[in-house]
Amino acid sequence: MQQNANVALTTIHCVREKDSPSSPYLWPAAVVINESSLSVTVVSPLQVNDRVVIQNNLQAGQSAPIPSSVGVMSFQFDPDMGKTDVVLVVALWQKHDTPGNVVDAGFNAFISTLHDAIQSNLIHLADPNTRDTTINAIKMTVQSGVTSAIENSLSLVQKGEVAAKLLTLDSLVDNTSQALASLDPTSFTLTLGGDFGGRLLSYGDSGTPGNVSDPVVVGFGGWGDFKFLFAGLRRIYAVNQQGQLLSYGDSGTPGNVSDPVVVGFGGWLDFKFLFAGLGRIYAVNEQGQLLSYGDSGTPGNVSDPVVVGFGGWADFKFLFAGSDRIYAVNQQGQLLSYGDNGTPGNVSDPVVVGFGGWLDFKFLFGGGGRIYAAENALSPDHNYEIDCTLQVAAATCVPEQNAVNAASQTVQSIKSGIASLQAQETKAIGPEKLTLLKLIQELETTKLEPAEASLEKANEALAACRARSSSSEELSTAPVDVIAKR
């Protein structure tokens, strides 16, 4: 049985924006892939809506609704005819002075190159061993296609104005994609722009070389602001900029961390490393000695230290304890694991359990059989979040939707042919160049314009059908006395 699906971008939230005034607009596309027929359809806004500014002067902390003419993409699928995959691709732009026809050329290239790149790489996308590489290659192909289309559509005068900084082209803020694993109704959020960092990540460690798992985000920001950060037994310790040792309770659920208790009153900024073991707090002083403090859990109770390591402990980038292990990150970025049976000088030779990249974090510590890492806090120029939904219902207006699909495929095919000719035209010279330009103009006038007009009429018919269906549903569910009054 056929189903209707709507992918909707509903609201944009400006988290950070350096440009003022800002005028953001979106290029969204829902890529629909049928695994049985290996067909690819790209559902996108009409070209006339390829530069609809969501809100002028949208500033940090503000939100704005996304017009349905841009944000809503509808398609039909039949679960009985094979699995359907959907990938939502979104590009966020800032409007400046790009001529309208140049924006149109870039948008058409975005849709056509996205379609063609995915269609020609379906086998590689289905293979987990080549998927990530293929996705990156597709991104580069689409980016190159859009850039070329924009450059090729600028006149010589406009190119001169760009070079002289008299014409500022629209700027790409970021692009992202979201694969919808199943076509079940859901809500999700897209993030575009630079990363704020400062997240708290959690890694699993089974104790074998190179085994460390992919991270899970357990803290959403702000963890890069402390001087030290480490875990104890059901506690998280931090040293603030005043040199106080703070202790936080943690029940294990997101965002649950308690208000801190001050358990050390000062001087904790002086150490090279500070971390907790089983009922102990370890520190490395300026002489490279490893010190051990007792902690009974009451404010200001920390004991005098005992020297348990006699030197060389200051040479690491990170040093922290796990369950009966001491972890270190060397200058090559490897994560090392040392056994510790609790007696002075007993520490074993290290095992390399992480093969690189561990130098990039602000904090690294262990707790409860996990390894935690806090990213460095970043300050991106732009950061936006977009609220999205996927809605699925029994199909209505099937003929109208089929007409839209057919018209959309026709438009995409013509645009793809024009883009191919435009690529040839940029390399041609003399009479060949003039011939190609004439052919492109004829296709745009005699083929593309009528096809887009047919697509617009098909969309209008589909919208009218859905409006009638919605009205009928309201009548069928209304109370009997209300129907009688009507």
C-alpha positions as CSV (number, residue, x, y, z in Angstrom):
1,M,0.0,0.0,0.0
2,Q,1.4,3.4,-1.0
3,Q,2.3,5.8,1.7
4,N,2.7,9.6,1.7
5,A,5.9,11.0,3.4
6,N,6.7,14.6,4.2
7,V,10.1,15.7,5.3
8,A,9.7,19.1,6.8
9,L,12.3,21.7,8.0
10,T,10.2,23.7,10.4
11,T,12.3,26.1,12.4
12,I,15.9,27.5,12.2
13,H,17.7,28.6,15.3
14,C,20.6,31.0,15.0
15,V,23.1,30.0,17.7
16,R,26.0,32.1,16.5
17,E,26.4,34.5,13.5
18,K,29.3,36.8,13.0
19,D,27.8,38.5,9.9
20,S,25.4,41.3,10.5
21,P,22.9,41.8,9.0
22,S,22.5,38.1,8.1
23,S,20.1,36.8,5.5
24,P,20.2,33.0,5.5
25,Y,18.5,30.8,2.9
26,L,18.4,27.1,2.4
27,W,18.8,24.5,-0.4
28,P,17.2,21.3,1.0
29,A,16.9,18.1,-1.0
30,A,15.4,14.7,0.0
31,V,17.1,11.9,-1.9
32,V,14.7,9.0,-2.2
33,I,16.4,5.6,-3.1
34,N,14.4,2.5,-3.9
35,E,16.6,-0.5,-3.1
36,S,14.7,-2.9,-5.4
37,S,14.6,-0.8,-8.6
38,L,17.9,1.1,-7.7
39,S,16.1,4.3,-8.7
40,V,17.1,7.7,-7.3
41,T,14.7,10.6,-7.0
42,V,15.7,14.0,-5.6
43,V,12.8,16.0,-4.1
44,S,13.5,19.7,-3.7
45,P,11.9,23.1,-3.8
46,L,11.1,24.7,-7.1
47,Q,13.8,26.9,-8.7
48,V,11.7,29.9,-8.0
49,N,12.2,29.3,-4.3
50,D,15.9,28.7,-4.4
51,R,16.7,32.0,-2.6
52,V,13.9,32.6,-0.1
53,V,15.5,34.4,2.8
54,I,14.2,32.9,6.0
55,Q,14.6,36.1,8.0
56,N,16.5,39.2,7.4
57,N,19.0,40.2,10.1
58,L,18.6,36.8,11.9
59,Q,20.8,37.2,15.0
60,A,22.3,34.9,17.6
61,G,19.6,33.7,20.0
62,Q,16.8,34.2,17.5
63,S,14.6,31.6,15.8
64,A,12.5,31.8,12.6
65,P,9.9,29.5,10.9
66,I,11.0,28.0,7.6
67,P,8.5,28.7,4.8
68,S,6.8,25.5,3.6
69,S,7.7,26.4,0.0
70,V,11.3,25.7,1.0
71,G,11.1,23.4,3.9
72,V,8.5,20.7,3.0
73,M,9.5,17.9,0.6
74,S,6.8,15.3,-0.2
75,F,7.1,11.9,-1.9
76,Q,5.3,8.5,-2.0
77,F,6.7,5.1,-1.4
78,D,5.3,1.5,-1.3
79,P,6.7,-0.7,1.5
80,D,5.5,-3.8,-0.5
81,M,7.7,-2.8,-3.5
82,G,11.0,-2.9,-1.6
83,K,12.9,-0.9,1.0
84,T,13.0,2.9,0.5
85,D,16.0,4.9,1.9
86,V,15.9,8.6,2.4
87,V,18.8,11.0,2.8
88,L,18.1,14.6,3.6
89,V,20.8,17.0,2.3
90,V,20.8,20.7,3.3
91,A,23.0,23.6,2.3
92,L,22.8,26.9,4.2
93,W,23.7,30.1,2.4
94,Q,24.1,33.7,3.4
95,K,22.6,36.1,0.8
96,H,24.9,38.9,-0.5
97,D,24.9,40.1,-4.1
98,T,25.0,37.1,-6.4
99,P,22.8,37.7,-9.5
100,G,19.6,35.7,-9.5
101,N,20.4,33.8,-12.6
102,V,23.7,32.7,-11.1
103,V,21.9,31.5,-8.0
104,D,19.6,29.5,-10.2
105,A,22.5,27.9,-12.0
106,G,24.1,26.9,-8.8
107,F,20.9,25.4,-7.4
108,N,20.2,23.4,-10.6
109,A,23.8,22.1,-10.4
110,F,23.3,21.2,-6.7
111,I,20.2,19.1,-7.6
112,S,21.5,17.5,-10.8
113,T,25.0,16.6,-9.5
114,L,23.6,15.3,-6.3
115,H,21.2,13.0,-8.2
116,D,23.9,11.8,-10.7
117,A,26.6,11.3,-8.1
118,I,24.4,9.2,-5.8
119,Q,22.9,7.2,-8.8
120,S,26.3,6.3,-10.0
121,N,27.6,5.3,-6.6
122,L,24.7,3.2,-5.2
123,I,26.8,0.0,-5.0
124,H,29.6,1.7,-3.1
125,L,27.2,3.4,-0.8
126,A,25.7,0.0,0.1
127,D,29.1,-1.3,1.1
128,P,30.1,-0.4,4.7
129,N,33.8,-0.7,3.7
130,T,33.5,2.0,1.0
131,R,30.5,4.1,2.3
132,D,32.4,6.9,4.1
133,T,34.9,7.3,1.3
134,T,32.1,7.4,-1.3
135,I,30.1,10.0,0.8
136,N,33.1,12.3,0.9
137,A,33.6,11.8,-2.9
138,I,30.0,12.7,-3.5
139,K,30.3,15.8,-1.4
140,M,33.3,16.9,-3.4
141,T,31.5,16.2,-6.7
142,V,28.5,18.3,-5.7
143,Q,30.6,21.1,-4.3
144,S,32.7,21.2,-7.5
145,G,29.5,21.1,-9.7
146,V,27.9,24.0,-7.8
147,T,31.1,26.1,-7.8
148,S,31.7,25.6,-11.6
149,A,28.0,26.4,-12.4
150,I,28.2,29.7,-10.4
151,E,31.6,30.7,-12.0
152,N,30.4,29.8,-15.5
153,S,27.2,31.8,-15.1
154,L,29.0,35.0,-14.2
155,S,29.6,37.4,-17.0
156,L,33.1,38.8,-17.7
157,V,32.1,42.1,-16.1
158,Q,30.7,40.4,-13.0
159,K,33.9,38.3,-12.7
160,G,35.9,41.6,-12.8
161,E,33.6,43.1,-10.1
162,V,34.1,40.1,-7.9
163,A,37.9,40.3,-8.4
164,A,37.8,44.0,-7.5
165,K,35.6,43.3,-4.5
166,L,32.8,45.4,-5.9
167,L,30.5,42.3,-6.0
168,T,30.2,40.0,-3.0
169,L,28.9,36.6,-3.9
170,D,26.5,34.7,-1.6
171,S,28.6,32.6,0.8
172,L,28.0,29.0,1.8
173,V,27.8,28.7,5.6
174,D,27.8,24.9,5.7
175,N,26.1,21.8,4.4
176,T,25.0,18.6,6.1
177,S,23.1,15.4,5.5
178,Q,20.9,13.1,7.6
179,A,20.1,9.5,6.7
180,L,16.7,8.4,7.8
181,A,17.2,4.8,8.9
182,S,13.5,3.9,8.8
183,L,10.5,5.7,7.4
184,D,8.8,6.0,10.7
185,P,7.5,9.3,11.9
186,T,10.2,11.1,13.9
187,S,11.7,14.4,14.8
188,F,15.4,15.3,14.6
189,T,17.7,18.3,14.5
190,L,20.3,19.3,12.0
191,T,23.4,21.4,13.0
192,L,25.2,23.5,10.4
193,G,28.2,25.8,10.9
194,G,31.3,25.5,13.1
195,D,31.6,23.2,16.0
196,F,31.6,24.7,19.5
197,G,33.6,21.8,20.9
198,G,33.7,21.5,24.7
199,R,31.7,18.3,24.7
200,L,32.3,15.4,27.1
201,L,32.8,12.1,25.2
202,S,32.8,8.6,26.7
203,Y,34.8,5.7,25.2
204,G,34.5,2.0,26.1
205,D,37.7,0.0,26.8
206,S,37.8,-3.8,27.0
207,G,41.5,-3.8,27.8
208,T,43.0,-5.2,24.5
209,P,45.3,-3.2,22.2
210,G,43.6,-0.7,19.9
211,N,40.1,-1.7,21.2
212,V,38.8,1.6,22.3
213,S,35.3,2.1,21.0
214,D,33.7,5.0,19.1
215,P,32.7,7.8,21.5
216,V,29.3,8.7,23.0
217,V,28.5,12.3,23.8
218,V,27.5,12.4,27.5
219,G,28.0,16.2,28.1
220,F,26.9,18.8,25.7
221,G,29.3,21.7,26.3
222,G,31.3,23.8,28.8
223,W,33.6,21.1,30.0
224,G,36.6,22.7,28.4
225,D,36.6,25.6,30.9
226,F,38.2,23.9,33.9
227,K,42.0,23.6,34.6
228,F,41.6,19.9,35.6
229,L,38.7,17.4,35.1
230,F,38.7,13.8,36.2
231,A,36.5,11.0,37.6
232,G,36.5,9.2,41.0
233,L,34.1,6.7,42.4
234,R,30.7,7.9,41.4
235,R,32.1,11.5,41.5
236,I,33.5,13.9,38.9
237,Y,36.3,16.2,40.1
238,A,37.2,19.6,38.6
239,V,39.6,22.4,39.5
240,N,38.3,25.8,38.8
241,Q,40.3,28.9,37.9
242,Q,40.6,29.8,41.6
243,G,42.5,26.6,42.3
244,Q,39.7,25.0,44.3
245,L,39.0,21.2,44.0
246,L,35.3,20.7,43.2
247,S,33.4,17.4,43.5
248,Y,30.2,16.7,41.5
249,G,27.8,13.8,42.0
250,D,26.8,11.9,38.9
251,S,23.8,9.5,38.7
252,G,24.6,8.5,35.1
253,T,21.8,10.2,33.2
254,P,22.4,13.1,30.8
255,G,22.5,16.5,32.4
256,N,22.1,15.1,35.9
257,V,25.4,16.3,37.4
258,S,24.9,17.9,40.9
259,D,26.1,21.2,42.2
260,P,29.7,21.0,43.3
261,V,31.2,20.6,46.8
262,V,34.6,22.2,47.5
263,V,36.8,19.4,48.9
264,G,40.1,21.1,48.5
265,F,40.5,24.7,49.3
266,G,43.4,25.9,47.1
267,G,46.8,25.1,45.5
268,W,45.5,22.5,43.1
269,L,46.5,24.6,40.1
270,D,50.2,23.9,40.7
271,F,50.2,20.3,39.5
272,K,51.1,19.1,36.0
273,F,48.5,16.2,36.3
274,L,45.6,15.5,38.6
275,F,43.5,12.4,38.5
276,A,41.6,9.9,40.7
277,G,42.0,6.2,41.3
278,L,40.1,3.8,43.5
279,G,39.5,5.9,46.6
280,R,42.7,8.0,45.8
281,I,43.6,11.2,44.1
282,Y,46.8,11.2,42.2
283,A,48.9,14.3,41.3
284,V,52.2,14.9,39.4
285,N,54.2,17.7,40.8
286,E,56.8,19.9,39.0
287,Q,59.5,17.4,39.8
288,G,57.7,14.7,37.9
289,Q,56.8,12.7,41.0
290,L,53.5,10.8,41.2
291,L,51.7,11.7,44.5
292,S,48.7,9.9,46.0
293,Y,46.2,11.6,48.3
294,G,43.4,9.9,50.4
295,D,39.9,11.3,50.1
296,S,37.1,10.4,52.5
297,G,34.5,12.5,50.6
298,T,34.0,15.3,53.2
299,P,34.8,19.0,52.5
300,G,38.5,19.8,52.9
301,N,39.4,16.3,54.0
302,V,42.1,15.4,51.4
303,S,45.1,13.8,53.2
304,D,48.8,14.6,52.9
305,P,50.4,13.0,49.8
306,V,52.5,9.9,49.5
307,V,55.1,9.6,46.7
308,V,54.2,6.5,44.7
309,G,56.1,7.2,41.5
310,F,59.6,8.6,41.6
311,G,60.0,10.6,38.4
312,G,59.3,10.9,34.7
313,W,55.6,11.3,35.0
314,A,55.6,14.9,33.8
315,D,56.6,13.9,30.3
316,F,53.1,12.8,29.2
317,K,50.4,14.9,27.6
318,F,47.7,13.2,29.7
319,L,47.8,10.9,32.7
320,F,44.8,9.4,34.4
321,A,43.6,6.2,36.2
322,G,41.0,3.6,35.2
323,S,39.9,0.5,37.0
324,D,43.3,-0.8,38.3
325,R,45.0,0.8,35.4
326,I,46.9,4.0,34.8
327,Y,46.5,5.6,31.4
328,A,49.0,7.9,29.7
329,V,49.1,9.7,26.4
330,N,52.6,10.1,25.0
331,Q,54.0,12.8,22.7
332,Q,53.1,10.7,19.7
333,G,49.4,10.8,20.6
334,Q,49.2,7.1,21.6
335,L,47.1,6.0,24.5
336,L,49.1,3.8,26.9
337,S,47.8,1.5,29.7
338,Y,49.9,0.6,32.7
339,G,49.1,-2.0,35.3
340,D,49.2,-0.9,39.0
341,N,49.1,-3.2,42.0
342,G,49.3,-0.4,44.5
343,T,52.9,-0.6,45.7
344,P,55.5,2.1,45.0
345,G,57.4,1.6,41.7
346,N,55.4,-1.4,40.6
347,V,53.9,0.1,37.5
348,S,54.1,-2.3,34.6
349,D,55.4,-1.7,31.1
350,P,52.7,0.0,28.9
351,V,50.3,-1.5,26.4
352,V,49.2,0.7,23.5
353,V,45.4,0.6,23.6
354,G,44.8,3.7,21.3
355,F,46.9,4.2,18.2
356,G,46.7,8.0,17.7
357,G,44.8,11.2,17.9
358,W,44.6,11.4,21.7
359,L,46.6,14.7,21.8
360,D,43.7,16.6,20.4
361,F,41.5,16.7,23.6
362,K,41.5,19.3,26.4
363,F,40.9,16.7,29.1
364,L,41.1,12.9,29.2
365,F,40.2,10.7,32.2
366,G,38.8,7.4,33.2
367,G,35.8,6.2,35.3
368,G,33.5,3.2,35.8
369,G,35.2,1.2,33.0
370,R,35.0,4.1,30.6
371,I,37.4,6.6,29.2
372,Y,36.1,10.2,29.1
373,A,37.5,13.0,26.8
374,A,36.6,16.7,26.8
375,E,37.0,18.6,23.6
376,N,38.6,22.0,23.4
377,A,36.1,24.8,23.4
378,L,35.8,26.5,20.0
379,S,34.4,29.7,18.7
380,P,32.9,29.2,15.3
381,D,31.8,32.1,13.1
382,H,28.5,30.5,12.3
383,N,26.3,27.9,14.1
384,Y,22.7,27.1,13.3
385,E,20.2,24.4,14.3
386,I,17.2,23.3,12.2
387,D,14.2,21.4,13.6
388,C,13.0,18.7,11.3
389,T,10.2,16.1,11.1
390,L,9.3,13.1,9.1
391,Q,5.6,12.4,8.8
392,V,4.1,9.3,7.1
393,A,0.4,8.5,6.3
394,A,-1.7,6.4,4.0
395,A,-1.3,7.7,0.5
396,T,-3.9,10.0,-1.0
397,C,-3.9,11.8,-4.3
398,V,-1.8,9.1,-5.9
399,P,-2.3,10.2,-9.6
400,E,-1.4,13.8,-8.7
401,Q,1.7,12.7,-6.8
402,N,2.7,10.4,-9.7
403,A,2.3,13.4,-12.0
404,V,4.6,15.5,-9.8
405,N,7.2,12.7,-9.7
406,A,7.2,12.3,-13.5
407,A,7.4,16.1,-14.0
408,S,10.2,16.4,-11.5
409,Q,12.2,13.6,-13.2
410,T,11.8,15.3,-16.5
411,V,13.0,18.6,-15.1
412,Q,16.0,16.9,-13.5
413,S,16.9,15.1,-16.7
414,I,16.8,18.3,-18.8
415,K,18.8,20.2,-16.2
416,S,21.4,17.4,-16.1
417,G,21.7,17.6,-19.9
418,I,22.1,21.4,-19.8
419,A,24.8,21.2,-17.1
420,S,26.7,18.7,-19.2
421,L,26.5,21.1,-22.2
422,Q,27.6,24.0,-20.0
423,A,30.7,22.0,-18.9
424,Q,31.5,21.4,-22.6
425,E,30.9,25.1,-23.4
426,T,33.5,26.3,-20.9
427,K,36.2,24.4,-22.7
428,A,35.1,25.1,-26.2
429,I,36.3,27.9,-28.4
430,G,35.3,29.7,-31.6
431,P,32.3,28.3,-33.6
432,E,31.9,25.3,-31.3
433,K,31.4,27.6,-28.3
434,L,28.7,29.6,-30.1
435,T,27.0,26.4,-31.2
436,L,26.9,25.1,-27.6
437,L,25.6,28.4,-26.3
438,K,22.8,28.4,-28.8
439,L,21.9,24.8,-28.0
440,I,21.8,25.6,-24.3
441,Q,19.6,28.6,-24.9
442,E,17.2,26.5,-27.0
443,L,17.0,23.8,-24.4
444,E,16.3,26.3,-21.7
445,T,13.6,28.0,-23.8
446,T,11.9,25.1,-25.6
447,K,12.4,22.2,-23.1
448,L,13.2,23.5,-19.5
449,E,10.7,26.3,-19.3
450,P,7.7,24.2,-20.4
451,A,8.9,21.3,-18.1
452,E,9.1,23.6,-15.1
453,A,5.7,25.0,-15.9
454,S,4.3,21.5,-16.1
455,L,5.9,20.7,-12.7
456,E,4.5,23.8,-11.2
457,K,1.0,22.9,-12.4
458,A,1.4,19.3,-11.1
459,N,2.4,20.7,-7.7
460,E,-0.6,23.0,-7.7
461,A,-2.9,20.1,-8.5
462,L,-1.3,18.0,-5.8
463,A,-1.7,20.8,-3.2
464,A,-5.4,21.2,-4.2
465,C,-6.0,17.5,-3.9
466,R,-4.4,17.4,-0.5
467,A,-6.5,20.3,0.7
468,R,-9.7,18.5,-0.4
469,S,-8.5,15.3,1.3
470,S,-7.7,17.3,4.5
471,S,-11.2,18.9,4.4
472,S,-12.8,15.5,4.0
473,E,-11.0,14.1,6.9
474,E,-12.1,16.9,9.1
475,L,-15.7,16.3,8.1
476,S,-15.5,12.6,8.7
477,T,-14.1,13.1,12.2
478,A,-16.3,16.0,13.2
479,P,-19.2,15.4,15.7
480,V,-22.6,14.7,14.2
481,D,-24.3,17.8,15.4
482,V,-21.6,20.0,14.0
483,I,-22.0,18.3,10.5
484,A,-25.7,18.9,10.7
485,K,-25.2,22.6,11.4
486,R,-23.0,22.9,8.3
